[in-house]
């Protein structure tokens, strides 16, 4: 399938806010997302927290039975 296996790595703390002395913790500071979710997170200012995006997706999925 075209596009299968593609993943983005999202920095929880935006790169422009990280100083040279900051050491990135891959477990705490990086999240893997599909390209679509990554785009949705960055579509607002300030960016949407990953947790909030997950909650929005779950809320939409719970409504699917009612639509």
BATINU-529007 format. One record per residue (C-alpha): chain; z, y, x; residue number from 0. Coordinates in Angstrom, 1 decimal, padded with zeros to 4 digits. Example, Ala and Ser with C-alpha at 12.3 -4.5 7.8 and 13.67 -1.06 7.14 Angstrom:
BEGIN
<kette = A, z = 007.8, y = -004.5, x = 012.3, nr = 0>
<kette = A, z = 007.1, y = -001.1, x = 013.7, nr = 1>
This chain:
BEGIN
<kette = A, z = 000.0, y = 000.0, x = 000.0, nr = 0>
<kette = A, z = -000.9, y = 003.4, x = 001.3, nr = 1>
<kette = A, z = 002.2, y = 005.4, x = 002.3, nr = 2>
<kette = A, z = 004.4, y = 002.3, x = 002.5, nr = 3>
<kette = A, z = 007.0, y = 002.4, x = 005.2, nr = 4>
<kette = A, z = 007.0, y = 006.2, x = 005.6, nr = 5>
<kette = A, z = 010.5, y = 007.8, x = 005.9, nr = 6>
<kette = A, z = 011.8, y = 011.2, x = 006.8, nr = 7>
<kette = A, z = 014.9, y = 012.0, x = 008.7, nr = 8>
<kette = A, z = 016.9, y = 014.9, x = 007.2, nr = 9>
<kette = A, z = 019.4, y = 017.0, x = 009.2, nr = 10>
<kette = A, z = 022.4, y = 017.6, x = 006.9, nr = 11>
<kette = A, z = 023.1, y = 020.7, x = 009.0, nr = 12>
<kette = A, z = 019.9, y = 022.7, x = 009.3, nr = 13>
<kette = A, z = 018.5, y = 022.8, x = 012.8, nr = 14>
<kette = A, z = 018.4, y = 026.6, x = 012.8, nr = 15>
<kette = A, z = 022.2, y = 026.5, x = 012.3, nr = 16>
<kette = A, z = 023.0, y = 024.1, x = 015.1, nr = 17>
<kette = A, z = 023.9, y = 025.6, x = 018.5, nr = 18>
<kette = A, z = 023.0, y = 024.1, x = 021.9, nr = 19>
<kette = A, z = 026.5, y = 022.8, x = 022.4, nr = 20>
<kette = A, z = 026.5, y = 020.9, x = 019.1, nr = 21>
<kette = A, z = 026.2, y = 017.1, x = 019.5, nr = 22>
<kette = A, z = 024.4, y = 015.5, x = 016.6, nr = 23>
<kette = A, z = 026.1, y = 012.5, x = 015.2, nr = 24>
<kette = A, z = 023.4, y = 010.3, x = 013.8, nr = 25>
<kette = A, z = 025.7, y = 008.7, x = 011.3, nr = 26>
<kette = A, z = 027.2, y = 011.9, x = 010.0, nr = 27>
<kette = A, z = 024.4, y = 014.4, x = 010.5, nr = 28>
<kette = A, z = 021.2, y = 012.5, x = 009.7, nr = 29>
<kette = A, z = 020.0, y = 011.0, x = 006.4, nr = 30>
<kette = A, z = 016.8, y = 009.0, x = 005.8, nr = 31>
<kette = A, z = 014.9, y = 010.1, x = 002.8, nr = 32>
<kette = A, z = 011.5, y = 009.4, x = 001.3, nr = 33>
<kette = A, z = 009.1, y = 012.4, x = 001.9, nr = 34>
<kette = A, z = 009.3, y = 013.4, x = -001.8, nr = 35>
<kette = A, z = 013.1, y = 013.6, x = -001.9, nr = 36>
<kette = A, z = 013.1, y = 015.4, x = 001.5, nr = 37>
<kette = A, z = 010.7, y = 018.0, x = 000.0, nr = 38>
<kette = A, z = 012.9, y = 018.4, x = -003.1, nr = 39>
<kette = A, z = 016.0, y = 019.0, x = -001.0, nr = 40>
<kette = A, z = 014.2, y = 021.8, x = 000.9, nr = 41>
<kette = A, z = 012.7, y = 023.4, x = -002.2, nr = 42>
<kette = A, z = 015.6, y = 025.6, x = -002.9, nr = 43>
<kette = A, z = 017.6, y = 028.2, x = -000.9, nr = 44>
<kette = A, z = 020.2, y = 027.1, x = 000.0, nr = 45>
<kette = A, z = 018.9, y = 023.6, x = 000.3, nr = 46>
<kette = A, z = 020.1, y = 021.1, x = -002.2, nr = 47>
<kette = A, z = 022.8, y = 018.7, x = -000.8, nr = 48>
<kette = A, z = 021.7, y = 015.1, x = -000.7, nr = 49>
<kette = A, z = 024.6, y = 014.1, x = -003.0, nr = 50>
<kette = A, z = 023.5, y = 016.6, x = -005.7, nr = 51>
<kette = A, z = 019.9, y = 015.3, x = -005.6, nr = 52>
<kette = A, z = 021.3, y = 011.7, x = -006.0, nr = 53>
<kette = A, z = 023.3, y = 012.9, x = -009.0, nr = 54>
<kette = A, z = 020.3, y = 014.6, x = -010.6, nr = 55>
<kette = A, z = 018.2, y = 011.5, x = -010.1, nr = 56>
<kette = A, z = 020.9, y = 009.3, x = -011.7, nr = 57>
<kette = A, z = 021.2, y = 011.7, x = -014.6, nr = 58>
<kette = A, z = 017.4, y = 011.5, x = -015.2, nr = 59>
<kette = A, z = 017.4, y = 007.7, x = -015.0, nr = 60>
<kette = A, z = 020.2, y = 007.5, x = -017.5, nr = 61>
<kette = A, z = 018.2, y = 009.6, x = -020.0, nr = 62>
<kette = A, z = 015.1, y = 007.4, x = -019.7, nr = 63>
<kette = A, z = 016.3, y = 005.1, x = -022.4, nr = 64>
<kette = A, z = 016.6, y = 008.1, x = -024.8, nr = 65>
<kette = A, z = 013.2, y = 009.6, x = -024.2, nr = 66>
